Amino acid sequence: MRKKDCVEALMARQPYRYGNDGCWQINFNAKIHNFSPFEDAKGWGGFDNSWREFREDHGNEIWEFAIYNLADYFTKAYPANFERYGVELNLHGRMNGHLCMEKWDGYDLRNVINEDFEEFLRHTHHTKVLALYDIVCELDDLTDEANLARMFDNEVENFRREWEYWMIDNHARYLECV
């Protein structure tokens, strides 16, 4: 692909602005609609009811745990490209629904939008622009809503396992004291 085509494709992306936190030209919608990772609590040993109660009381904390690990997941998905170009991602927005590229190849991309971003790309070597375009395409695939739902499911399951180990450990300590 030619540099000109990559620049045009990257410029066609809609910038994301979030209050006073900044603006990002390279961003991805990381929202999942009509998704509940807490629907099925069956088959989790003797803790089904306890887990159900815990997730009802602490659903927001579980959700935040999953969201916190999301940006890290994207970085690990394509480690060679991300490490080589020093890609830094972060979640922004009222509900952390936008995955934004904050750094790339040593450049701070926050608040570099529209004409400034286009000028930045035009003065960047063509191999680097192609690499940025490839990373953006990979992230477009990863932020597909079905992929996001699977990732959240996995994170919630990891949280549930940690919670279950904690419950078993505390139950064993309780039995030792009785």
MONORHU-V448042 format. One record per residue. N is the residue number from 0. SS is DSSP state (alpha for helix, beta for strand, coil for the rest). OMEGA is omega in radians with two decimals (* if undefined). NEAR is the number of other ideal C-beta (glycine too) atoms within 12 Angstrom. Layout:
# MONORHU-V448042
N/SS/OMEGA/NEAR
N/SS/OMEGA/NEAR
This chain:
# MONORHU-V448042
0/coil/-3.12/18
1/coil/3.13/12
2/alpha/-3.12/22
3/alpha/3.13/17
4/alpha/3.12/16
5/alpha/3.12/29
6/alpha/3.13/28
7/alpha/3.14/17
8/alpha/3.13/24
9/alpha/3.13/39
10/alpha/3.14/28
11/coil/3.12/17
12/coil/3.12/31
13/coil/3.07/17
14/coil/3.08/27
15/beta/3.10/30
16/beta/3.09/20
17/beta/3.08/22
18/coil/3.14/10
19/coil/-3.12/9
20/coil/3.09/19
21/beta/3.13/24
22/beta/-3.13/26
23/beta/3.08/35
24/coil/-3.12/36
25/coil/-3.14/40
26/beta/-3.05/35
27/beta/3.07/36
28/beta/-3.11/25
29/coil/3.14/36
30/coil/3.05/24
31/coil/-3.12/28
32/coil/3.09/13
33/coil/-3.09/9
34/coil/3.07/20
35/coil/-3.13/17
36/coil/-3.04/28
37/coil/-3.03/27
38/coil/-3.03/14
39/coil/3.14/16
40/coil/-3.09/25
41/coil/3.06/12
42/coil/-3.12/12
43/coil/3.08/23
44/alpha/-3.09/18
45/alpha/-3.06/12
46/alpha/-3.07/24
47/alpha/-3.11/18
48/alpha/3.13/15
49/alpha/3.11/23
50/alpha/3.14/31
51/alpha/3.12/20
52/alpha/-3.12/16
53/alpha/-3.10/24
54/alpha/3.07/30
55/alpha/-3.13/15
56/alpha/-3.00/14
57/alpha/-3.11/20
58/alpha/-3.14/22
59/alpha/3.14/14
60/alpha/3.11/17
61/alpha/3.13/29
62/alpha/3.14/24
63/alpha/3.08/19
64/alpha/-3.14/26
65/alpha/-3.14/35
66/alpha/-3.12/32
67/alpha/-3.10/19
68/alpha/-3.07/25
69/alpha/-3.13/38
70/alpha/3.11/31
71/alpha/3.13/21
72/alpha/-3.11/29
73/alpha/-3.14/33
74/alpha/-3.12/28
75/alpha/-3.08/18
76/alpha/3.13/23
77/coil/-2.98/23
78/alpha/-3.09/16
79/alpha/3.14/15
80/alpha/-3.07/26
81/alpha/3.13/29
82/alpha/-3.11/14
83/alpha/-3.08/18
84/coil/3.06/31
85/coil/-3.13/22
86/coil/3.02/35
87/beta/-3.14/27
88/beta/3.05/38
89/beta/3.10/32
90/beta/-3.13/35
91/beta/3.10/30
92/coil/-3.10/23
93/coil/-3.14/11
94/coil/-3.11/17
95/coil/-3.06/28
96/coil/3.13/23
97/beta/3.06/34
98/beta/-3.03/37
99/beta/3.07/41
100/beta/-3.09/44
101/beta/3.13/30
102/beta/3.09/23
103/beta/3.07/36
104/coil/3.11/25
105/coil/-3.13/14
106/beta/3.04/25
107/beta/-3.06/19
108/coil/3.08/37
109/coil/3.10/29
110/coil/3.03/22
111/coil/-3.07/28
112/coil/3.07/27
113/alpha/-3.04/20
114/alpha/3.13/13
115/alpha/-3.14/20
116/alpha/3.12/31
117/alpha/3.11/24
118/alpha/3.09/15
119/alpha/-3.14/27
120/alpha/-3.11/37
121/alpha/-3.13/20
122/coil/3.12/15
123/coil/-3.12/27
124/coil/-3.04/15
125/alpha/3.14/19
126/alpha/3.11/16
127/alpha/3.10/27
128/alpha/3.09/32
129/alpha/3.12/25
130/alpha/3.10/29
131/alpha/3.12/40
132/alpha/3.12/33
133/alpha/3.13/26
134/alpha/3.13/38
135/alpha/3.10/38
136/alpha/3.11/23
137/alpha/3.13/27
138/alpha/3.05/36
139/alpha/3.11/24
140/alpha/-3.11/18
141/alpha/-3.10/29
142/coil/2.98/34
143/coil/-3.02/19
144/alpha/3.11/21
145/alpha/3.08/15
146/alpha/3.12/24
147/alpha/3.13/32
148/alpha/3.09/24
149/alpha/3.14/21
150/alpha/3.12/31
151/alpha/3.07/32
152/alpha/-3.14/23
153/alpha/3.14/20
154/alpha/3.11/28
155/alpha/3.10/36
156/alpha/3.08/26
157/alpha/3.11/21
158/alpha/-3.14/30
159/alpha/3.12/32
160/alpha/3.11/18
161/alpha/3.11/19
162/alpha/-3.12/29
163/alpha/3.08/24
164/alpha/3.11/16
165/alpha/3.12/18
166/alpha/-3.13/24
167/alpha/-3.13/19
168/alpha/3.14/14
169/alpha/3.10/16
170/alpha/3.11/18
171/alpha/3.10/13
172/alpha/3.11/12
173/alpha/-3.13/11
174/alpha/3.10/10
175/alpha/-3.11/9
176/alpha/-3.06/8
177/coil/*/7
